[in-house]
Amino acid sequence: MELEDTAKEREVVKKIRDQFLEANHPTLKKMFVHTNLATRKFREIWKDWWKTGIPPHLEVDMILVYEDPLEIGKVLMVGVEAEYFKNKSKNFYDGLDQILSFGVFGFDSLILWHIFSEELSNAAIDEYVKPVREIIEGLRLPVVYMATKITKKFEFEFFYPLELYSSAKLRPSQLITSVRSFCDKTRNPLLSDGEIEKRKKTMKLILRIPV
């Protein structure tokens, strides 16, 4: 069952990518999915601080590159950890450790995106969303939390940070502006560290993102 859920999760992520890019939104400059940070080309990012020689095994589900509205001529690089929930077999905190670990790689903003199957009731989804909200808001974690239900038509109903439920169903292309606006309010505080800023610049060079 776990392998089936992982395959579905990767399928959903790729479909979101396709529709994001197809929308050709002017603020979204680039998008990458399933980026493995443990490969040789990313060695320059972690080699000086990961002394064992074995790289951290981290895969970023999505990297979104936006125009940065706070700095003219700059870009906003967002790391996204997506978790797909088909039933109630997964933990509410799934993905939280991953998204926090992304902070040391220099992403400007961090998103934990819980995507729930249409098979789950709104009440069941609320049971997942409530404790995650309490953790992130209560501990003031610098993480954007998104909780959405996905429909058979590949539309999304927001449960958090917007509480729209079935009153509004959004296509992935309609999420582009919303996602960026969430990130505008929540930035990675580790970027004040010079070493983290260097890793960010290195990653941008590897991904061919204008510095």
LUMKOL-436530 format. One line per 4 residues: number of its first residue (from 1); for each residue x, z, y of N, C-alpha, C, O. Coordinates in steps of 0.02 Angstrom, whole numbers, always signed. Example, Ala and Ser with C-alpha at 12.3 -4.5 7.8 and 13.67 -1.06 7.14 Angstrom:
1 = +660 +390 -284 +615 +390 -225 +660 +390 -165 +712 +423 -166 | +642 +354 -112 +684 +357 -53 +645 +394 +2 +670 +402 +57
//
This chain:
1 = +41 +0 -60 +0 +0 +0 +43 +0 +63 +26 -33 +112 | +99 +37 +61 +143 +41 +119 +173 -27 +136 +177 -46 +195 | +194 -65 +85 +221 -132 +95 +168 -178 +125 +183 -219 +168 | +106 -171 +102 +51 -212 +127 +39 -197 +201 +28 -243 +240
5 = +41 -133 +219 +30 -113 +289 +87 -140 +333 +75 -162 +389 | +149 -136 +307 +206 -161 +346 +200 -236 +358 +214 -260 +412 | +180 -273 +306 +172 -345 +313 +118 -361 +364 +126 -406 +405 | +63 -324 +363 +9 -335 +410 +32 -318 +481 +16 -354 +529
9 = +70 -265 +487 +96 -244 +553 +141 -299 +582 +135 -315 +641 | +185 -327 +542 +230 -380 +565 +190 -443 +583 +206 -478 +631 | +138 -456 +545 +94 -514 +559 +60 -505 +627 +56 -552 +667 | +34 -445 +639 +0 -430 +703 +48 -437 +761 +31 -466 +813
13 = +109 -410 +754 +159 -414 +807 +176 -487 +824 +180 -505 +882 | +185 -528 +773 +201 -598 +785 +144 -635 +818 +155 -679 +859 | +83 -617 +800 +25 -650 +831 +18 -630 +904 +0 -671 +946 | +33 -566 +919 +33 -544 +989 +85 -583 +1028 +72 -606 +1084
17 = +145 -591 +999 +198 -629 +1032 +175 -700 +1047 +183 -725 +1103 | +146 -733 +997 +125 -802 +1007 +74 -808 +1063 +77 -855 +1104 | +27 -761 +1066 -25 -766 +1118 +2 -745 +1186 -20 -771 +1237 | +48 -697 +1188 +79 -678 +1251 +116 -739 +1280 +108 -755 +1339
21 = +157 -772 +1239 +196 -828 +1263 +153 -888 +1280 +166 -924 +1328 | +100 -898 +1241 +54 -954 +1254 +19 -946 +1321 +3 -996 +1354 | +8 -884 +1342 -26 -872 +1406 +16 -894 +1465 -10 -909 +1519 | +83 -897 +1455 +128 -921 +1508 +117 -882 +1573 +114 -912 +1627
25 = +112 -817 +1568 +100 -774 +1627 +163 -772 +1670 +218 -762 +1643 | +157 -780 +1735 +217 -784 +1777 +260 -722 +1779 +320 -727 +1794 | +232 -664 +1764 +273 -602 +1767 +311 -588 +1702 +360 -551 +1702 | +289 -619 +1646 +322 -609 +1582 +374 -663 +1573 +356 -721 +1560
29 = +437 -646 +1578 +491 -695 +1577 +515 -711 +1506 +530 -769 +1491 | +518 -661 +1463 +541 -672 +1394 +508 -620 +1350 +485 -567 +1373 | +506 -636 +1284 +481 -588 +1235 +516 -599 +1169 +525 -656 +1146 | +537 -544 +1137 +570 -546 +1072 +532 -500 +1025 +505 -449 +1046
33 = +531 -517 +960 +500 -472 +912 +548 -459 +855 +590 -501 +838 | +542 -400 +825 +581 -379 +767 +656 -390 +778 +690 -423 +739 | +680 -360 +832 +751 -365 +850 +789 -309 +817 +778 -250 +832 | +834 -326 +772 +873 -277 +735 +936 -258 +776 +980 -299 +786
37 = +938 -195 +799 +994 -173 +840 +1055 -153 +799 +1107 -133 +826 | +1050 -160 +732 +1107 -141 +689 +1150 -201 +671 +1199 -194 +634 | +1134 -260 +695 +1173 -319 +678 +1239 -320 +717 +1248 -284 +766 | +1284 -362 +694 +1352 -364 +723 +1350 -382 +797 +1391 -357 +836
41 = +1304 -426 +817 +1304 -447 +887 +1287 -390 +935 +1303 -394 +994 | +1255 -336 +909 +1240 -279 +952 +1293 -224 +947 +1284 -170 +975 | +1347 -238 +912 +1398 -186 +901 +1426 -158 +966 +1441 -98 +969 | +1433 -200 +1017 +1460 -176 +1080 +1419 -120 +1111 +1444 -81 +1151
45 = +1355 -117 +1093 +1311 -66 +1122 +1325 +2 +1092 +1327 +53 +1127 | +1335 +4 +1026 +1339 +70 +993 +1409 +89 +968 +1418 +146 +946 | +1457 +44 +968 +1521 +58 +935 +1560 +117 +964 +1594 +152 +927 | +1555 +129 +1029 +1594 +182 +1061 +1565 +251 +1051 +1600 +301 +1059
49 = +1501 +255 +1033 +1471 +321 +1026 +1445 +334 +956 +1427 +391 +940 | +1443 +283 +913 +1422 +292 +843 +1485 +289 +800 +1501 +236 +774 | +1519 +345 +793 +1587 +347 +766 +1592 +334 +691 +1647 +319 +667 | +1538 +339 +654 +1542 +333 +581 +1556 +261 +560 +1576 +249 +503
53 = +1546 +214 +604 +1556 +144 +586 +1494 +112 +557 +1489 +51 +553 | +1446 +153 +537 +1382 +127 +511 +1332 +130 +569 +1317 +184 +594 | +1306 +73 +589 +1263 +72 +648 +1195 +106 +636 +1173 +111 +578 | +1163 +129 +688 +1095 +156 +681 +1047 +102 +658 +1048 +46 +684
57 = +1007 +117 +609 +961 +67 +581 +896 +66 +622 +848 +101 +605 | +896 +28 +675 +839 +26 +719 +817 -47 +729 +857 -90 +744 | +752 -58 +722 +723 -123 +738 +670 -113 +791 +625 -72 +784 | +676 -151 +845 +628 -147 +900 +573 -198 +886 +587 -258 +881
61 = +512 -175 +879 +457 -221 +862 +446 -274 +915 +436 -333 +900 | +448 -254 +979 +440 -301 +1033 +486 -282 +1091 +494 -223 +1107 | +516 -332 +1122 +551 -323 +1185 +517 -369 +1235 +517 -430 +1228 | +488 -339 +1286 +454 -377 +1339 +498 -376 +1401 +523 -324 +1421
65 = +507 -434 +1431 +549 -440 +1491 +505 -465 +1549 +484 -522 +1550 | +492 -420 +1596 +449 -435 +1653 +490 -441 +1717 +547 -416 +1721 | +461 -473 +1767 +487 -464 +1835 +478 -390 +1853 +426 -361 +1836 | +526 -361 +1886 +521 -291 +1906 +492 -286 +1976 +525 -306 +2024
69 = +430 -261 +1983 +400 -258 +2050 +433 -207 +2096 +422 -208 +2156 | +474 -163 +2067 +506 -111 +2108 +574 -134 +2134 +601 -105 +2181 | +602 -187 +2104 +667 -212 +2126 +666 -289 +2126 +666 -320 +2074 | +666 -318 +2185 +662 -390 +2192 +723 -423 +2159 +780 -402 +2170
73 = +710 -474 +2119 +764 -510 +2086 +787 -478 +2021 +831 -506 +1987 | +759 -422 +2003 +778 -387 +1942 +723 -396 +1890 +669 -419 +1905 | +738 -376 +1828 +688 -378 +1775 +677 -309 +1745 +719 -265 +1749 | +618 -301 +1716 +598 -240 +1682 +600 -253 +1607 +561 -294 +1582
77 = +644 -219 +1571 +652 -230 +1499 +618 -173 +1461 +637 -115 +1467 | +567 -190 +1423 +524 -141 +1391 +532 -143 +1315 +527 -197 +1285 | +545 -86 +1284 +549 -81 +1212 +484 -54 +1184 +458 -4 +1208 | +456 -88 +1134 +391 -70 +1106 +397 -55 +1031 +424 -95 +993
81 = +372 +3 +1011 +365 +20 +941 +291 +14 +923 +249 +51 +950 | +274 -33 +879 +204 -44 +859 +192 -13 +790 +233 -22 +744 | +137 +22 +783 +117 +51 +719 +45 +29 +704 +0 +38 +744 | +36 -1 +645 -30 -25 +625 -62 +25 +577 -30 +45 +528
85 = -124 +44 +590 -161 +92 +549 -221 +57 +518 -269 +41 +552 | -217 +46 +452 -273 +15 +418 -324 +67 +395 -384 +55 +393 | -299 +126 +377 -342 +181 +355 -310 +247 +378 -267 +246 +421 | -332 +302 +351 -308 +367 +374 -249 +393 +334 -237 +453 +331
89 = -211 +348 +302 -155 +370 +261 -92 +384 +301 -46 +417 +276 | -89 +361 +363 -29 +370 +404 -35 +433 +447 -89 +459 +458 | +22 +457 +472 +24 +515 +515 +12 +496 +588 +30 +441 +610 | -17 +542 +626 -31 +527 +696 +33 +518 +737 +33 +483 +787
93 = +88 +548 +714 +151 +545 +752 +195 +487 +730 +252 +482 +753 | +171 +443 +688 +211 +386 +665 +233 +343 +724 +192 +324 +767 | +298 +328 +726 +325 +287 +779 +353 +326 +838 +390 +298 +878 | +336 +390 +843 +359 +430 +900 +434 +440 +899 +467 +436 +951
97 = +462 +452 +840 +535 +461 +835 +571 +396 +852 +623 +397 +885 | +542 +339 +829 +573 +275 +844 +576 +261 +918 +628 +242 +945 | +519 +269 +952 +517 +251 +1022 +562 +296 +1065 +591 +272 +1114 | +568 +359 +1047 +613 +403 +1083 +686 +382 +1074 +726 +386 +1120
101 = +702 +360 +1014 +771 +339 +1000 +790 +276 +1039 +848 +265 +1054 | +740 +234 +1055 +754 +173 +1093 +782 +189 +1163 +815 +147 +1194 | +768 +250 +1187 +789 +268 +1255 +864 +263 +1265 +887 +247 +1320 | +903 +277 +1213 +976 +277 +1221 +1005 +206 +1224 +1064 +198 +1238
105 = +964 +155 +1211 +988 +86 +1215 +978 +55 +1284 +999 -1 +1296 | +945 +92 +1328 +941 +69 +1397 +880 +29 +1416 +881 -6 +1466 | +826 +35 +1378 +764 +2 +1399 +738 +36 +1462 +742 +97 +1469 | +710 -4 +1507 +682 +25 +1569 +621 +67 +1555 +611 +120 +1585
109 = +579 +44 +1508 +519 +81 +1489 +510 +78 +1413 +535 +33 +1380 | +475 +128 +1387 +465 +136 +1315 +391 +139 +1300 +355 +179 +1331 | +368 +99 +1253 +296 +98 +1236 +288 +113 +1161 +319 +82 +1119 | +245 +162 +1146 +222 +174 +1079 +151 +146 +1075 +106 +170 +1108
113 = +142 +93 +1034 +78 +59 +1030 +48 +69 +961 +72 +40 +912 | -5 +110 +957 -42 +120 +895 -99 +70 +893 -143 +70 +937 | -99 +27 +842 -149 -25 +834 -192 -7 +773 -166 -5 +717 | -256 +5 +784 -301 +28 +730 -344 -28 +704 -369 -70 +743
117 = -354 -29 +639 -397 -79 +608 -470 -68 +628 -490 -12 +644 | -508 -121 +627 -579 -117 +641 -616 -76 +588 -672 -53 +600 | -583 -67 +531 -614 -28 +477 -619 +46 +494 -660 +82 +466 | -577 +69 +541 -579 +140 +560 -632 +152 +613 -640 +112 +659
121 = -668 +206 +607 -719 +224 +656 -687 +249 +720 -629 +269 +721 | -725 +247 +774 -700 +273 +838 -682 +347 +832 -633 +369 +861 | -722 +385 +794 -708 +456 +786 -642 +467 +750 -603 +511 +768 | -628 +426 +699 -565 +432 +662 -506 +415 +707 -454 +448 +704
125 = -514 +363 +748 -460 +344 +794 -448 +399 +845 -390 +414 +861 | -501 +429 +870 -493 +484 +918 -453 +542 +889 -416 +576 +924 | -461 +553 +823 -424 +606 +790 -349 +592 +791 -309 +639 +791 | -330 +529 +790 -259 +510 +796 -236 +515 +868 -182 +541 +882
129 = -276 +490 +913 -256 +484 +983 -247 +552 +1017 -199 +561 +1055 | -291 +598 +1004 -290 +663 +1038 -224 +700 +1031 -196 +720 +1082 | -196 +710 +970 -133 +747 +966 -74 +710 +996 -28 +741 +1023 | -75 +643 +993 -20 +605 +1023 -22 +613 +1099 +30 +623 +1130
133 = -81 +610 +1127 -89 +622 +1199 -63 +691 +1218 -28 +699 +1268 | -81 +742 +1178 -61 +810 +1193 +15 +818 +1192 +44 +853 +1234 | +47 +784 +1144 +120 +788 +1139 +153 +754 +1198 +196 +783 +1231 | +133 +692 +1212 +165 +653 +1265 +151 +682 +1334 +196 +689 +1376
137 = +88 +700 +1346 +71 +728 +1412 +96 +799 +1419 +122 +818 +1472 | +88 +840 +1367 +108 +910 +1370 +183 +919 +1377 +205 +962 +1414 | +221 +879 +1342 +294 +883 +1345 +323 +837 +1399 +383 +835 +1410 | +279 +801 +1433 +299 +754 +1486 +352 +705 +1461 +402 +693 +1495
141 = +339 +677 +1403 +386 +628 +1376 +381 +563 +1415 +326 +541 +1432 | +437 +531 +1430 +437 +469 +1468 +419 +409 +1426 +456 +360 +1422 | +361 +413 +1394 +338 +361 +1348 +268 +338 +1367 +225 +380 +1382 | +257 +274 +1369 +190 +246 +1378 +157 +244 +1310 +183 +213 +1264
145 = +100 +277 +1304 +63 +276 +1241 +3 +230 +1248 -38 +239 +1293 | -2 +180 +1203 -60 +135 +1201 -94 +142 +1134 -61 +139 +1082 | -159 +152 +1135 -198 +155 +1073 -255 +105 +1079 -296 +109 +1124 | -257 +57 +1032 -308 +6 +1034 -334 -8 +964 -299 -1 +915
149 = -397 -27 +961 -426 -52 +899 -425 -128 +902 -441 -158 +953 | -406 -159 +846 -403 -232 +843 -464 -258 +804 -481 -231 +751 | -496 -310 +830 -555 -337 +798 -536 -398 +755 -480 -422 +757 | -584 -422 +716 -572 -480 +674 -559 -542 +715 -527 -589 +691
153 = -582 -543 +777 -570 -600 +822 -504 -593 +859 -488 -632 +904 | -465 -542 +840 -401 -527 +871 -409 -511 +946 -373 -536 +989 | -458 -468 +958 -468 -439 +1024 -454 -364 +1019 -457 -336 +964 | -439 -333 +1076 -418 -263 +1075 -466 -220 +1117 -484 -237 +1173
157 = -485 -164 +1088 -525 -113 +1123 -479 -55 +1139 -446 -28 +1094 | -475 -35 +1202 -431 +19 +1223 -461 +88 +1211 -519 +100 +1225 | -419 +132 +1183 -436 +202 +1177 -392 +245 +1223 -412 +299 +1244 | -332 +220 +1238 -287 +255 +1283 -231 +206 +1303 -209 +166 +1262
161 = -208 +208 +1366 -227 +253 +1421 -294 +237 +1455 -320 +277 +1493 | -321 +178 +1441 -389 +164 +1463 -437 +185 +1408 -422 +176 +1349 | -495 +212 +1427 -544 +232 +1377 -604 +186 +1383 -657 +204 +1408 | -595 +125 +1357 -646 +74 +1363 -689 +68 +1300 -747 +48 +1303
165 = -660 +86 +1243 -693 +79 +1179 -722 +8 +1173 -688 -40 +1189 | -783 +2 +1150 -811 -65 +1139 -842 -95 +1201 -870 -150 +1199 | -835 -61 +1258 -865 -88 +1320 -827 -148 +1346 -854 -187 +1385 | -765 -157 +1325 -726 -215 +1346 -676 -233 +1291 -638 -191 +1268
169 = -678 -296 +1271 -631 -320 +1220 -583 -369 +1254 -605 -418 +1284 | -518 -356 +1248 -468 -396 +1282 -428 -437 +1233 -409 -414 +1179 | -415 -500 +1251 -369 -543 +1214 -298 -520 +1229 -285 -491 +1281 | -251 -533 +1183 -182 -514 +1197 -156 -540 +1264 -120 -506 +1299
173 = -175 -602 +1281 -152 -631 +1344 -176 -591 +1405 -145 -593 +1458 | -233 -556 +1396 -260 -516 +1451 -225 -448 +1457 -235 -411 +1506 | -185 -431 +1407 -151 -366 +1408 -86 -368 +1448 -59 -315 +1465 | -61 -427 +1462 +6 -433 +1491 +13 -393 +1555 +61 -355 +1563
177 = -33 -402 +1602 -29 -367 +1666 -39 -292 +1657 -6 -252 +1690 | -86 -273 +1613 -99 -202 +1602 -38 -166 +1574 -21 -111 +1597 | -5 -198 +1525 +55 -167 +1496 +108 -155 +1548 +138 -102 +1550 | +120 -205 +1591 +171 -196 +1642 +152 -141 +1691 +195 -102 +1713
181 = +88 -137 +1710 +68 -86 +1758 +77 -16 +1729 +94 +31 +1765 | +66 -8 +1663 +78 +58 +1632 +152 +76 +1638 +169 +134 +1651 | +196 +26 +1628 +268 +38 +1630 +293 +52 +1701 +342 +88 +1710 | +259 +25 +1751 +279 +37 +1820 +279 +112 +1836 +317 +136 +1878
185 = +235 +149 +1802 +227 +220 +1816 +272 +264 +1772 +279 +324 +1786 | +300 +235 +1719 +340 +275 +1672 +405 +240 +1656 +405 +191 +1618 | +460 +263 +1683 +525 +233 +1672 +569 +280 +1631 +557 +340 +1627 | +620 +252 +1601 +667 +289 +1558 +715 +329 +1601 +757 +300 +1635
189 = +710 +396 +1601 +753 +437 +1644 +827 +436 +1623 +870 +454 +1662 | +841 +415 +1561 +911 +413 +1538 +952 +361 +1575 +1013 +362 +1572 | +919 +315 +1610 +956 +262 +1645 +996 +290 +1704 +1037 +254 +1733 | +984 +353 +1722 +1025 +383 +1774 +1096 +399 +1748 +1141 +413 +1787
193 = +1104 +396 +1682 +1169 +406 +1650 +1207 +339 +1651 +1180 +288 +1629 | +1267 +340 +1676 +1306 +278 +1681 +1318 +243 +1615 +1318 +182 +1612 | +1327 +282 +1561 +1339 +252 +1495 +1277 +215 +1470 +1283 +161 +1442 | +1219 +245 +1481 +1156 +213 +1460 +1146 +148 +1500 +1123 +98 +1473
197 = +1162 +150 +1564 +1156 +91 +1606 +1202 +35 +1580 +1183 -24 +1582 | +1261 +53 +1557 +1307 +3 +1529 +1279 -28 +1466 +1285 -89 +1456 | +1247 +12 +1424 +1217 -15 +1363 +1161 -63 +1380 +1152 -115 +1348 | +1123 -46 +1431 +1069 -90 +1454 +1097 -158 +1475 +1070 -210 +1456
201 = +1150 -157 +1514 +1180 -220 +1538 +1207 -261 +1479 +1201 -322 +1478 | +1237 -226 +1430 +1263 -261 +1371 +1206 -294 +1331 +1212 -351 +1310 | +1152 -257 +1322 +1095 -285 +1285 +1066 -345 +1322 +1047 -395 +1290 | +1063 -342 +1387 +1036 -398 +1426 +1081 -460 +1418 +1056 -516 +1414
205 = +1146 -449 +1416 +1191 -505 +1406 +1182 -537 +1337 +1181 -598 +1330 | +1175 -494 +1286 +1166 -519 +1217 +1102 -559 +1211 +1100 -611 +1178 | +1048 -535 +1244 +984 -569 +1240 +976 -624 +1292 +923 -655 +1297 | +1029 -635 +1331 +1029 -687 +1382 +975 -676 +1435 +938 -721 +1454
209 = +971 -614 +1456 +925 -594 +1509 +965 -589 +1573 +1017 -555 +1573 | +944 -621 +1628 +982 -617 +1690 +996 -545 +1711 +950 -504 +1714 | +1058 -529 +1726 +1078 -462 +1747 +1062 -453 +1821 +1075 -399 +1848
//
